[in-house]
Amino acid sequence: MKKAALLLPLLMLINGISCTTLKLGVELLFMEFDGTPLIENEENVRITLETILLEPEAYIMTGYTRKVFSPEVKKTATMYHSFYTVRSSRMPFFTLSFSGTAKWFYSQGVWAMNTNLDTTSYIDYIYGDNEWGVEDISPPTGINTEMTIQNILDRMYNDINYYYNDHKTNRKGRENCNTALSNTIVAN
């Protein structure tokens, strides 16, 4: 027990993890979460993206970040989530993000459309008081829809795993919501 008590502060110091970040990370890992609906819907996401590729010029993509957990939690480098919105004259918008299907350090990753928090935070950004701290992170020239969608589909076909604990650096063969966006986005 003494080793664990001494090891935790040392690890926090080495990794630059605050007590709040650690507490929220532990809470996230033990939350009840069933990723089955995300897994079951991945085929619909793939079909939607392949349909967009038939006429990519009809769609506009935008990239965003928001707070991960709730409006009350401060947005820091390890506490934000990235997502896309896709819209056209045929539909208002849908959100698209890379999500884990289990709340553990490593998980199966799936691209998900219209998750509750992405949709809620985006609507609050557009029509509300933006309490989720949503920010547009699109390139100044806009996003190349065709190439970005193709990058996302390539990742879907290549079984990229999801990781939660590090939102700041890339890991080979693993991504999270933030690295997935930064690795797929292509500017016009």
VEXGU-980035 format. One line per 5 residues: number of its first residue (from 0); for each residue x, y, z of C-alpha. Coordinates in pm, 1 decimal, always signed. Example, Ala and Ser with C-alpha at 12.3 -4.5 7.8 and 13.67 -1.06 7.14 Angstrom:
2
0	+1230.0:-450.0:+780.0 | +1367.0:-106.0:+714.0 $
// end
This chain:
188
0	+0.0:+0.0:+0.0 | +286.1:+240.8:+77.8 | +435.2:+187.2:-268.2 | +103.1:+273.5:-434.0 | +64.0:+585.1:-218.5 $
5	+410.8:+703.0:-319.1 | +386.0:+595.8:-682.2 | +68.1:+785.8:-769.1 | +201.1:+1137.1:-689.3 | +525.1:+1052.6:-869.3 $
10	+336.6:+939.0:-1180.7 | +117.9:+1249.6:-1166.6 | +427.0:+1469.4:-1147.0 | +604.3:+1289.6:-1432.5 | +302.5:+1289.6:-1659.9 $
15	+177.8:+1635.3:-1562.3 | -162.5:+1503.6:-1456.9 | -359.1:+1714.4:-1214.4 | -572.0:+1561.6:-939.7 | -884.3:+1685.7:-1117.4 $
20	-780.5:+1522.3:-1444.1 | -699.9:+1197.9:-1266.3 | -1029.3:+1201.7:-1074.5 | -1231.8:+1266.6:-1390.4 | -1037.0:+1000.8:-1580.4 $
25	-1108.8:+743.0:-1310.4 | -1476.4:+842.9:-1305.1 | -1491.6:+807.9:-1683.3 | -1336.1:+462.7:-1673.7 | -1592.1:+336.6:-1424.8 $
30	-1902.5:+499.1:-1573.0 | -2159.3:+259.9:-1709.0 | -2119.4:+273.5:-2083.0 | -2238.7:+40.1:-2351.8 | -2071.4:+100.5:-2686.5 $
35	-2281.4:-165.4:-2861.4 | -2509.5:+89.7:-3035.1 | -2201.9:+269.7:-3173.5 | -2059.5:-57.4:-3305.5 | -2393.4:-158.1:-3456.6 $
40	-2428.8:+181.5:-3627.4 | -2079.1:+190.4:-3778.8 | -2200.5:+32.2:-4104.6 | -2458.1:+312.9:-4144.5 | -2182.8:+569.6:-4087.2 $
45	-1967.0:+404.1:-4353.1 | -2256.5:+398.5:-4603.3 | -2333.7:+766.2:-4534.1 | -1969.6:+865.2:-4590.1 | -1944.6:+658.5:-4910.5 $
50	-2262.9:+830.3:-5034.7 | -2106.5:+1171.9:-4967.2 | -1809.8:+1070.9:-5185.5 | -2046.2:+1036.9:-5482.5 | -2101.1:+1415.2:-5471.1 $
55	-1853.3:+1568.2:-5221.6 | -1888.2:+1921.0:-5357.7 | -2245.3:+1927.4:-5222.9 | -2123.5:+1894.6:-4862.4 | -1938.3:+2126.1:-4625.1 $
60	-1734.9:+1993.0:-4332.4 | -1628.1:+2190.9:-4028.6 | -1407.5:+2080.6:-3735.7 | -1472.0:+2165.9:-3371.3 | -1344.7:+2105.8:-3020.1 $
65	-1546.1:+2109.4:-2699.8 | -1509.9:+2020.6:-2333.5 | -1508.1:+1642.7:-2283.3 | -1720.8:+1580.0:-1976.3 | -1955.0:+1867.4:-1904.6 $
70	-1987.6:+2244.0:-1925.1 | -1856.0:+2275.5:-1567.9 | -1515.7:+2114.8:-1638.0 | -1233.5:+2341.9:-1753.0 | -1118.2:+2273.8:-2109.2 $
75	-747.9:+2184.4:-2108.7 | -519.8:+1997.4:-2348.6 | -630.8:+1664.0:-2201.9 | -992.2:+1759.7:-2143.3 | -1128.2:+1834.0:-2487.7 $
80	-1304.3:+1636.9:-2759.3 | -1292.1:+1694.6:-3135.4 | -1569.0:+1636.7:-3386.8 | -1681.1:+1730.7:-3735.6 | -2010.4:+1863.3:-3862.2 $
85	-2123.6:+1783.7:-4215.3 | -2400.8:+1979.9:-4383.3 | -2550.2:+2037.3:-4724.8 | -2850.1:+2206.1:-4882.5 | -3033.0:+1871.1:-4844.9 $
90	-2997.0:+1847.0:-4466.8 | -2923.8:+2076.4:-4172.2 | -2615.4:+1896.2:-4031.5 | -2487.6:+1581.8:-3867.2 | -2195.3:+1540.9:-3630.6 $
95	-1915.5:+1289.6:-3687.2 | -1648.7:+1183.9:-3436.3 | -1421.3:+895.2:-3347.9 | -1542.5:+726.2:-3030.7 | -1436.5:+445.8:-2801.9 $
100	-1681.3:+165.0:-2742.2 | -1567.8:+79.7:-2390.8 | -1452.8:+307.9:-2112.6 | -1104.8:+172.9:-2066.6 | -758.5:+293.0:-2168.7 $
105	-774.0:+104.3:-2499.2 | -1093.1:+16.3:-2680.1 | -1236.3:-59.4:-3017.0 | -1281.8:+266.3:-3201.9 | -1572.8:+355.1:-3425.8 $
110	-1676.5:+662.5:-3617.6 | -2010.7:+776.0:-3482.1 | -2272.6:+1016.6:-3612.8 | -2491.2:+1243.1:-3403.3 | -2373.4:+1137.2:-3060.4 $
115	-2575.2:+1308.9:-2792.9 | -2295.4:+1529.1:-2653.6 | -2161.0:+1634.3:-2995.0 | -2508.0:+1732.1:-3114.6 | -2605.9:+1904.5:-2789.9 $
120	-2282.5:+2103.0:-2765.3 | -2295.5:+2208.0:-3132.1 | -2656.3:+2329.4:-3103.7 | -2560.7:+2518.2:-2785.8 | -2267.9:+2672.4:-2977.8 $
125	-2491.0:+2788.1:-3263.9 | -2807.2:+2885.3:-3075.7 | -2717.7:+2899.6:-2706.7 | -2454.8:+3041.8:-2475.3 | -2179.3:+2794.2:-2575.3 $
130	-2134.6:+2658.6:-2222.9 | -1947.4:+2356.9:-2371.8 | -1670.6:+2586.8:-2497.6 | -1709.8:+2474.9:-2859.5 | -1451.3:+2627.8:-3093.4 $
135	-1424.5:+2606.7:-3472.5 | -1083.0:+2460.4:-3558.2 | -1125.6:+2439.5:-3934.4 | -840.1:+2560.4:-4156.6 | -886.2:+2918.6:-4284.6 $
140	-931.8:+2783.7:-4639.5 | -1196.7:+2533.6:-4528.7 | -1194.9:+2154.8:-4521.8 | -1159.1:+1945.6:-4836.3 | -1463.5:+1722.3:-4790.1 $
145	-1365.3:+1455.8:-5042.3 | -1011.6:+1397.2:-4912.7 | -1114.8:+1421.1:-4546.3 | -1398.6:+1168.9:-4590.6 | -1160.1:+937.7:-4779.1 $
150	-911.5:+959.4:-4489.3 | -1189.5:+869.4:-4244.2 | -1301.2:+574.2:-4456.6 | -940.6:+451.3:-4482.3 | -924.4:+445.6:-4101.8 $
155	-1258.4:+266.7:-4079.6 | -1129.3:-5.5:-4313.9 | -801.7:-41.8:-4119.3 | -936.8:-116.9:-3770.7 | -773.0:+166.9:-3577.7 $
160	-795.7:+117.1:-3200.7 | -912.5:+389.8:-2965.8 | -722.6:+517.7:-2661.4 | -847.1:+757.7:-2395.9 | -569.2:+862.6:-2166.4 $
165	-347.2:+1080.0:-2386.2 | -513.2:+1342.1:-2601.3 | -192.2:+1522.2:-2691.1 | +28.8:+1281.6:-2886.2 | -7.5:+1027.0:-3164.0 $
170	+36.5:+655.3:-3106.1 | +89.9:+420.7:-3398.6 | -225.2:+226.0:-3478.9 | -423.8:+403.7:-3208.3 | -616.8:+727.0:-3211.4 $
175	-862.0:+916.4:-2998.7 | -1119.9:+1176.2:-3095.7 | -855.4:+1448.8:-3120.1 | -581.1:+1265.7:-3307.0 | -841.6:+1110.1:-3538.4 $
180	-955.3:+1457.1:-3643.5 | -604.7:+1598.2:-3678.5 | -495.7:+1290.7:-3880.3 | -792.5:+1300.4:-4118.9 | -856.6:+1669.7:-4181.4 $
185	-738.6:+1806.3:-4518.3 | -748.5:+2176.3:-4600.5 | -880.0:+2309.1:-4932.8 $
// end
